[in-house]
Amino acid sequence: MRLENIFPILTIKTDYNMIKTCITFLALILTLNLFAQDKRYTHDSENGYMWQDFEKRMIARDLKYDFLSAMLDNQKLKKLSGNYESSLGCEIEMGKVQNESKNNFDLHLIVKMIDNFYSTNENLIIPINYAYCYCIKELAGYKSGELESYRLKLINFSKLTLEQ
C-alpha cells in the first residue's frame, strides 16, 4: 500500500512543490534575461551596433545626422543650464575645429567619419559620443599615434561594461 493512498495530502503537497519549483525556475530565467545588456549599448550609451542599426532603415543618413544633432543640442542645453560636466572629453578640440571652419561645421562629414570608424568591428562597442570625439580629434589634427592611443583607451573603457 502506497503512502499517497493512505495520506492523499502528500500528492497535493508534491504537486505544489513541483509548481513552486517551476515558478521559481521561470522567475530566475526571466530575471537573468532582464539584466542582460543589449549589445547596442555600452555604459548605457548607444554604440556602434546602434549606429550600424540605423542603416537598416531607409533614411539612415538622416537618422545618423539627427542623432548627432540631438546629441550636440543636448550637450549645449546642459552647458546653458549650468548642469554640465565635460562628458564628451573633446570640447577643446571641438572649439578648435569650429573656429577653423568658421561656422562651416559639417555634420554630414562627421557621419561619414563615424561610419568609417565603425567599419572596424573592434570599434563597435565604443559609445557613439566617443566615436564622435575620435573624429573631432582627427579633424583637430591629432597624429595617428595619438588617435590610436585614444581609440585603445576607448576600447578598454568599453570592455569594462562587457565584463560586468
C-alpha positions as CSV (number, residue, x, y, z in Angstrom):
1,M,0.0,0.0,0.0
2,R,1.4,3.4,-1.0
3,L,1.6,6.4,1.3
4,E,-0.4,8.5,-1.1
5,N,-3.4,6.2,-0.7
6,I,-3.3,6.5,3.0
7,F,-2.4,10.2,3.1
8,P,-3.8,11.9,-0.1
9,I,-2.4,15.2,1.2
10,L,1.1,14.0,0.2
11,T,0.1,14.0,-3.5
12,I,-1.2,17.6,-3.3
13,K,2.0,18.7,-1.4
14,T,4.2,17.1,-4.1
15,D,2.3,18.8,-6.9
16,Y,2.5,22.1,-5.0
17,N,6.3,21.7,-4.6
18,M,6.6,20.9,-8.3
19,I,4.7,24.0,-9.3
20,K,6.6,26.1,-6.8
21,T,9.9,24.8,-8.3
22,C,8.8,25.6,-11.8
23,I,7.7,29.1,-11.0
24,T,11.0,29.8,-9.2
25,F,12.9,28.4,-12.2
26,L,11.0,30.6,-14.6
27,A,11.4,33.7,-12.4
28,L,15.2,33.0,-12.3
29,I,15.4,32.8,-16.1
30,L,13.3,36.0,-16.6
31,T,15.5,37.9,-14.1
32,L,18.7,36.9,-15.8
33,N,17.2,37.9,-19.2
34,L,16.1,41.3,-17.9
35,F,19.6,42.1,-16.6
36,A,21.4,41.1,-19.8
37,Q,22.7,44.2,-21.5
38,D,21.7,44.8,-25.1
39,K,24.8,44.8,-27.3
40,R,23.8,48.1,-28.8
41,Y,24.7,49.9,-25.5
42,T,27.9,50.4,-23.7
43,H,27.8,52.1,-20.3
44,D,24.2,53.0,-21.0
45,S,25.2,54.9,-24.2
46,E,24.4,53.9,-27.8
47,N,27.4,52.3,-29.5
48,G,28.5,51.3,-33.0
49,Y,26.0,48.4,-33.1
50,M,23.2,51.0,-32.7
51,W,24.9,53.2,-35.3
52,Q,25.0,50.4,-37.8
53,D,21.4,49.5,-36.9
54,F,20.4,52.9,-38.3
55,E,21.5,51.7,-41.7
56,K,18.7,49.1,-41.7
57,R,16.2,51.9,-42.1
58,M,15.6,53.6,-45.4
59,I,16.7,57.0,-44.2
60,A,19.9,56.0,-42.5
61,R,21.8,59.2,-43.2
62,D,19.1,61.4,-41.8
63,L,18.8,59.3,-38.7
64,K,22.5,59.5,-38.1
65,Y,22.6,63.2,-38.8
66,D,19.6,63.7,-36.5
67,F,21.2,61.6,-33.8
68,L,24.4,63.7,-33.8
69,S,22.5,66.9,-33.9
70,A,20.3,65.9,-30.9
71,M,23.4,64.7,-29.0
72,L,25.1,68.1,-29.6
73,D,22.0,70.0,-28.8
74,N,21.7,68.1,-25.5
75,Q,25.3,69.0,-24.6
76,K,24.6,72.6,-25.4
77,L,21.4,72.6,-23.2
78,K,23.4,71.1,-20.3
79,K,26.0,73.7,-20.7
80,L,23.5,76.6,-20.7
81,S,21.6,75.2,-17.7
82,G,24.8,75.0,-15.7
83,N,24.3,71.3,-15.2
84,Y,27.3,70.5,-17.4
85,E,30.2,68.2,-17.0
86,S,32.7,67.7,-19.7
87,S,31.2,64.4,-20.6
88,L,32.5,64.1,-24.1
89,G,36.1,64.9,-23.4
90,C,36.8,66.7,-26.7
91,E,35.4,70.2,-26.0
92,I,38.8,71.9,-26.6
93,E,39.2,70.1,-29.9
94,M,35.6,70.9,-30.9
95,G,36.2,74.6,-30.3
96,K,39.4,74.4,-32.4
97,V,37.6,72.7,-35.3
98,Q,34.7,75.1,-35.1
99,N,37.0,78.1,-35.1
100,E,38.9,76.8,-38.1
101,S,35.8,76.0,-40.0
102,K,34.3,79.5,-39.5
103,N,30.7,78.2,-38.7
104,N,31.0,75.8,-41.6
105,F,30.9,72.7,-39.3
106,D,29.5,69.9,-41.4
107,L,27.8,67.1,-39.5
108,H,27.4,65.1,-42.8
109,L,31.2,64.8,-42.8
110,I,31.2,63.6,-39.2
111,V,28.6,61.0,-40.1
112,K,30.9,59.7,-42.8
113,M,33.8,59.7,-40.5
114,I,31.9,57.8,-37.8
115,D,30.8,55.3,-40.5
116,N,34.5,54.8,-41.3
117,F,35.3,54.5,-37.6
118,Y,32.7,51.8,-37.1
119,S,33.8,49.9,-40.2
120,T,36.3,48.2,-37.8
121,N,34.4,45.5,-35.9
122,E,36.6,46.1,-32.8
123,N,35.3,49.7,-32.5
124,L,31.6,48.7,-32.5
125,I,31.5,48.5,-28.7
126,I,32.6,52.1,-28.3
127,P,29.8,54.6,-27.5
128,I,28.8,56.9,-30.3
129,N,29.6,60.0,-28.3
130,Y,33.2,58.8,-28.0
131,A,33.4,57.8,-31.7
132,Y,32.3,61.4,-32.4
133,C,35.1,62.7,-30.2
134,Y,37.6,60.5,-32.0
135,C,36.5,62.1,-35.3
136,I,36.7,65.6,-33.8
137,K,40.3,64.8,-32.6
138,E,41.1,63.6,-36.1
139,L,39.8,66.8,-37.6
140,A,41.7,68.8,-35.0
141,G,44.9,67.4,-36.4
142,Y,45.9,64.7,-33.9
143,K,48.6,62.4,-35.2
144,S,47.8,58.8,-35.9
145,G,49.7,57.5,-32.9
146,E,47.7,59.8,-30.6
147,L,44.4,58.7,-32.2
148,E,45.3,55.0,-31.9
149,S,46.2,55.5,-28.2
150,Y,42.8,57.3,-27.6
151,R,41.0,54.5,-29.5
152,L,42.6,51.8,-27.4
153,K,41.6,53.7,-24.2
154,L,38.0,53.8,-25.5
155,I,38.1,50.1,-26.3
156,N,39.4,49.3,-22.8
157,F,36.8,51.5,-21.2
158,S,34.0,49.9,-23.3
159,K,35.2,46.4,-22.4
160,L,34.7,47.1,-18.7
161,T,30.9,47.1,-19.3
162,L,31.0,43.8,-21.2
163,E,32.9,42.1,-18.3
164,Q,30.5,43.3,-15.6
